[in-house]
Each structure stands twice: as C-alpha cells, then as structure tokens.
Amino acid sequence: MRSSTSSSRQGELFTRSRTSAIEVDPCHPLLQLTDRLDWEQLLATVEQVRRRRLKSRVGRKPRLRPLVGSVLLMATRRLTLRDAEDQIRHYAPARYLCGLTECDWTPDFTTLHDFVTLIGEEGVRLINQFTVELAVKEKLADPTVIVADTTAQEAVITHPNEMGLMTSFLTAVVTATQKVGRALPGAAAALVKSLSTTLATAKKQLRSYRLFAKTKEAKNEILTAMTHLVENAQSQLGKTLDSATVHKERLVQRGKVAWEKLDRLRATMGRLLPQIRSWIKTGRVAVGKIINMHIPALYAIVRGKVGKKVEFGLRWGIRRLRGGFVLASVAKDRTDMQDADYAVRAVDDHIALFGRAPRGYAYDRGGYSKENVAALRKRGVKQIGLAPRGKVHWTVAGRVKDRLVRERAQVEGCIGAMKSPRYGFHRPAARSTEMMGVCGQRAALGFNLNKLVREITRRDRLAAAA
C-alpha cells in the first residue's frame, strides 16, 4: 500500500538547476529607471550626506551603489526592509537596479535599516530633488510654473487623552525598568514591584473612567486620582535613576536602550503633568500639548475638514511643478509651515533649488495677504495666483488665471496619491519623527520615480510610432 506522504510522481533523473538563465526585458520599468539615472552624480550626492552624518569612519567602505538602489526600490514598490531583501536576492530587475547582476551578494535587512537611518530624511530628500532635476532636464517638468500647499502626515498613534497617556507611561516604565536589570542593584526589584502594583491600579482606574464615569465631575475625580498615581511613580523613578547613575556603565545593548528610554519618559512626563493639571483646572487644552509618550515631538494639526477637524502627526509643505513632479518639506516644529508663511517660503525653496523664481505661482486662500503678494513680486514672480479672500480681486485674469487655478487643483491629486497605500505617506510604520520624515520623502520619491518612468516610456513610444 502506497504511503499517504509519498509522491505518486516519478522523480527527475537529473537535479534541476536553481540558477536562472533568462534575460530581463529591456522595457521593464526598473531597467528603464536604472539606465536613465546618472549614478555617478547620485552617489556623490548621497556620499556627502553620509559623510556629514557619520559619527566615525572606522570600518569597511560601504557598497553605496546597491544601498542607494535599494532605497529607490523600496520607494517605487513600498517594500518593508525584509521584503526589499527578498526582492533584491531573487528578483532580477531589482538586482539590476542595485547593480548586483554580476555577483551573488545581497544586503540584508539590518544593513538596509542602518543605511536608511544614517542618511535620514535629508538623504532621501536630496535623492528626490535629484529625480525632479532629471525630470526637468528631460523636459518632463516645467519649473517656471509651480503650485504649493500644506498637508498633514498622520502618525500611527491612538487618539490622545490624559488617561491613555498616563497608562501608556506606566506600562512603558514597567517594561523598561525590567530590562535595565543590574544598573539598579537592590532597588530594581522593589521599583518593579511598586510600579507593577501602580500599573494594575491605573488599569482599573482607566476601566472605570471609560465604562462607568458618565458625568464630568466623575471623570475629573478619576483623572485626579490617576494623576496622583503617576506623580508618585514619577517621583520613585526619578529617585531610583538618580541614585543608580553610578551603575549606568554596567549596562550593555538592550540595557542601555532601556535606560535611555526611562530617561526620556521621565522628561516627557515632567512636561505632561503640568498640562494635565491645567486641563483638570480649566478644561482647556494647554499650548504645545504632548499627544504621545513615545514620540513627544508629534503635535495636533487643526485642519477643519469635514469629519476630521484635527489630525495628529507632522505638517508638510508640498510643491508641484507643472508636469506633475513634487517636492516635499517637513515642518521643523508645530509652529512651522503655516499657510501664511509657507506661501512665500515655497518660492524661496524653489529659488534655492533652481536658481530663479517661477514665472507663475498658485496657492490657496490660506496664503493670501497683501504682504505675501508684495513679497512674491519682490522675488520675481510675475503671475501670482494666490486665491484672494472675500471680495478682493485676483492679481491675474483671463487665461492665466484659469491655467493657475487648474494647476492648483492638481496638487490635491498628487497629495492624495502620495497618501495612498501604494506610497505610504499617510500613517507610516515609523516610531520616530525622523523615520516619519524618511517615509514622507520616500513616498514623494516613489511617486516621482514611477511618473518619470511612465513619461519616458510614453515619449519613447510616441517617437517610435512617428
């Protein structure tokens, strides 16, 4: 009787080769992209960023060509680090893009992560600028007409509220304290036990707050009690860390990371507690309110949209050249890149990149003011399409106005495409503002790279048909 696990198919006489011997289609988008790029100039640009951000030059020289190709691949396909490693190892067009067709080496996901972290948002932004300059050189983009707008990049965080933030703080502190270990001799066990008891009490308070507190007075009573718990935990943590500073040198690897996290959590909660007390006392959100314990640099962005008046994350400025290619800039802080300011700053950034002001420029009514119109004229913009407020007349008319309004409407489509799952600008899988910046620039880069290849292919087909 044949075993149920045995195959009924006869085995092959010779072992099948596992080495592929096919030629990649020269019309493949990744091959088209690879052949069009000036790799010498691109690598020189990335190398300048890498050397400037590098802490030490000790070690072997990195394989810059495959690593930069990996960044382009992840941008065009929105791949995770592990997926990118798998694609580069087994997908022939990806190996061609990374310049690895003549060898069997493949960068692992750790190498890719270290490289992306090293070049950061600045490095990806310069690669994107290189792509846009190539599009201008190929006459696929026109820098004489631009439009600009601001948008919000939401972070993957829960909706911020005081009870949730304090519970998150206690949970993170308990976890990190357990990892510190030997750096807290004697006091470590007592601190972990005390914080664990406090966390259990806090979870009960959180449950009561969400399920049983129906009035404002009841909510404030539970919130006040929770604040006292967190203040006690914060005090215990501070005393323990201060007394154990002499043992900090014993920490290695994860212990160092946990210690730094405890220090950051203590500093963040030190800023958050006064804001919570102000909320309990006045019922108003404090200026500069912290919305996340792990990424305290995030902030609330009031957009006034239907169904979503406030978004939590980072503010970005988007510039679109005529032809559809985009450039992105992330705000430095919560006060940066307001519409009234970015309407002029977008032109300044354009002049810094291309050497001259655009002939035509459009922005929505959020950036309109007589001062901004005068500032744009001073910078050399001839056709100013700032949408006026109220009954104020446009500074342009006729066909020029229609063209600028049409161009202004198209920037919304570019932003929507970048926020789609294909590029991942919106709610990226990032745990820091720096990596959120990388993901935002990578979305703009992927959008531009795919558009570049499509436009070049379409132009070549039209030329062949003619």
Secondary structure, 3 states (H helix, E strand, C coil): CCCCCCCCCCCCCCCCCCCCCCCCCCCCHHHHHHHHCCHHHHHHHHHHHHHHHCCCCCCCCCCHHHHHHHHHHHHHHCCCHHHHHHHHHHCHHHHHHCCCCCCCCCCCHHHHHHHHHHHHHHHHHHHHHHHHHHHHHCCCCEEEEEEEEEEEEECCCCCCCHHHHHHHHHHHHHHHHHHHHHHCCCHHHHHHHHHHHHHHHHHHHHHHHHHCCCCHHHHHHHHHHHHHHHHHHHHHHHHHHHHCHHHHHHCCCHHHHHHHHHHHHHHHHHHHHHHHHHHHHHCCCCCCCCCCCCCCCCEEEEEEECCEEEEEEEEEEEEEEECCCEEEEECCCCCCCCHHHHHHHHHHHHHHHHCCCCCEEEECHHHCCHHHHHHHHHCCCCEEEECCCCCCCCCCCHHHHHHHHHHHHHHHHHHHHHCCCCCCCCCCCCCCHHHHHHHHHHHHHHHHHHHHHHHHHHHHHHHHHC
